[in-house]
Structures are given as C-alpha cells and as structure tokens.
Amino acid sequence: MKKVCFLMDLMNIFTYGSLMFPAVMKAVTGREFSSRNARVKNYARFRVKEESYPGLTPLEGAFTEGVLYLNIDDLSVKRLDDFEGKLYERARISAEALDGESFIAQAYLIRPQYRDRLSSEPWDPEHFEKADLLQFMASYRGFSRTDRTDPTDPSDQSASSN
C-alpha cells in the first residue's frame, strides 16, 4: 500500500478583531491553533462604520495589539479568506510577540478602496467581548456550515469515519 503525504504551507496569522477570540477562530476554521499575544507597528485598528468589528489600516507610528496564531494550514487559511470577504485583503506583515520575538505573518487589512468604511473610532476588544461577541457569533451563518471537516486530515477529530 502506498502512503500519500499531503504537504501544506503553514503560515502565521495576526488577528486584531473578532478572530482574536479563540471561539471565533475555531468556529471559522474548525480547528484550534497555538497562539501568542502580539502587536504590529505602523498599523491602526478602527471600527468599521455601523458594524461591531474592526479593520486594520497602515498608519505611521501606530501600534495595534492582537493575537498571532501559529502554523495555520491551507484549508484553514481558505476558510479565513472566505470569512473575511472582499472588504479585506491578506497581506504579509511583521508581528512581534509581547516577549519581543519577531514573526513573519499574514494579516487581513482593509482594502484601500474600502478605507472610507472605517470610522475614526478605535475598536476596543474588551467592549466587543462584553457587548457584541455573542451576537456576532449568533449572526454569522458560516459557523453552522457542515463542511468544517477535512476527511484527509487524521488530526481533524470532527471528520466522519463512516
């Protein structure tokens, strides 16, 4: 019997909004990942107008704290891309863990043509967690999709074994 190996490109993802919360990350990807508290320099986080979530945009001298998820597989990245939609683009950035270790990562930045959708109001993760997280999770329809398993991944405990 021949063994089949799947080679995956793993990447780090810096999150600064709803995906900072492990429950949201797991609901989107169907998986849990190692993470580190981190920050990025020269990017600012603002609330998207009339929404509970933020966007990240370049701003000289700014710092934004968030969560850096490590070694994200291709399937999970695809799910994250779908979750973020057309408002955001994934871009390579440098992130620094709060202990000073540096990482190359990807982050979802607000696309330049949509920057006018950002308010001038900074986004507060503590407020989001207390006031908006449950409603946010309840309103996202993708969380209830049935295609969250990967039958080719033996580590995916939710995969069917019929």
C-alpha positions in Angstrom: 0.0 0.0 0.0 1.3 3.4 -1.0 1.4 6.2 1.6 0.1 9.6 0.5 1.7 12.6 2.1 0.0 16.0 2.0 2.4 18.9 2.1 0.9 22.0 3.4 2.3 25.5 3.5 1.8 26.7 7.1 1.6 30.4 7.9 1.2 32.6 10.9 -1.9 34.9 11.0 -2.0 38.1 13.0 -5.6 38.8 14.2 -6.8 42.1 15.7 -10.6 41.8 15.8 -13.2 39.1 16.2 -10.6 36.4 15.3 -8.6 37.3 18.4 -11.2 35.3 20.3 -10.4 31.5 20.1 -14.1 30.6 19.9 -14.5 32.7 16.7 -11.3 31.3 15.2 -12.4 27.7 15.9 -15.9 28.4 14.6 -14.4 29.7 11.3 -11.6 27.2 10.8 -13.0 24.2 12.7 -9.6 24.0 14.5 -7.6 25.2 17.4 -4.1 26.7 17.0 -1.2 27.7 19.2 -1.2 31.5 19.7 0.8 34.3 21.1 -0.2 37.8 22.2 1.5 40.1 19.7 1.5 43.6 18.2 2.2 45.2 14.8 3.8 48.5 14.2 2.6 51.2 11.8 -1.0 49.8 11.6 -4.1 51.1 13.3 -7.3 49.4 14.1 -10.6 51.3 13.7 -14.2 50.1 14.0 -16.0 49.6 10.6 -18.9 52.0 10.4 -22.2 50.5 11.6 -20.5 47.2 12.5 -19.2 45.6 15.6 -15.9 44.6 14.1 -12.7 46.5 13.0 -10.5 47.0 10.1 -6.7 47.4 10.1 -5.0 50.0 8.0 -1.5 51.4 7.7 -0.8 54.4 9.9 2.8 55.6 10.6 3.7 55.4 14.3 0.7 53.4 15.3 0.8 50.1 17.2 -2.0 47.5 17.3 -2.1 44.6 19.7 -3.7 41.3 18.8 -3.3 37.6 18.7 -0.8 35.8 16.5 -2.0 32.3 15.5 0.9 30.0 14.6 1.2 27.3 11.8 -2.2 27.8 10.1 -2.8 25.1 7.4 -4.0 25.9 3.9 -7.6 24.7 4.4 -8.0 27.0 7.5 -6.5 29.9 5.5 -9.0 29.3 2.8 -11.8 29.4 5.4 -10.4 32.6 6.9 -10.2 34.2 3.4 -13.9 33.3 2.9 -14.8 34.7 6.3 -13.0 38.0 5.7 -14.6 38.5 2.3 -14.0 41.3 -0.2 -13.6 44.1 2.4 -10.2 42.8 3.4 -7.0 41.6 1.7 -4.5 39.3 3.2 -1.0 40.9 3.3 2.4 40.0 4.7 3.4 41.9 7.8 5.9 41.7 10.6 4.5 40.9 14.1 6.2 41.0 17.4 5.2 38.8 20.3 4.9 40.7 23.5 8.0 38.9 24.7 10.0 40.5 21.8 10.2 37.6 19.4 9.6 38.6 15.8 7.4 36.7 13.3 6.5 37.0 9.6 2.8 36.7 9.4 -0.3 37.5 7.3 -3.0 39.9 8.4 -6.3 40.9 6.9 -6.1 44.6 6.0 -8.9 46.7 4.9 -8.6 47.2 1.1 -7.6 50.7 0.1 -10.8 51.2 -1.8 -12.9 50.5 1.3 -10.9 52.6 3.8 -13.8 55.1 3.8 -15.8 52.4 5.6 -13.6 52.8 8.7 -14.8 55.1 11.4 -12.4 57.3 13.3 -13.4 55.3 16.5 -10.7 52.9 17.8 -12.0 49.4 18.2 -12.0 48.0 21.8 -11.7 44.2 22.1 -12.9 44.3 25.8 -16.1 46.1 24.7 -16.6 43.7 21.8 -16.2 40.7 24.2 -18.7 42.1 26.7 -21.2 43.7 24.4 -21.0 42.2 20.9 -19.3 38.8 20.8 -22.4 36.6 21.5 -24.5 38.5 18.9 -21.6 38.4 16.4 -21.3 34.6 16.8 -25.1 34.1 16.6 -25.3 36.2 13.4 -22.5 34.6 11.4 -24.2 31.9 9.3 -20.9 30.3 8.2 -20.4 28.9 11.7 -23.2 26.4 11.1 -21.9 25.1 7.8 -21.4 21.4 7.5 -18.2 21.5 5.5 -16.0 22.2 8.5 -14.3 18.8 8.5 -11.3 17.7 6.4 -11.5 13.9 5.7 -7.9 13.9 4.5 -6.6 15.2 7.9 -6.2 12.5 10.5 -5.9 15.1 13.2 -9.4 16.5 12.5 -11.4 14.9 15.2 -14.7 16.1 13.8 -14.1 14.2 10.5 -16.6 11.5 9.8 -15.3 7.9 10.0 -18.2 6.1 8.2 
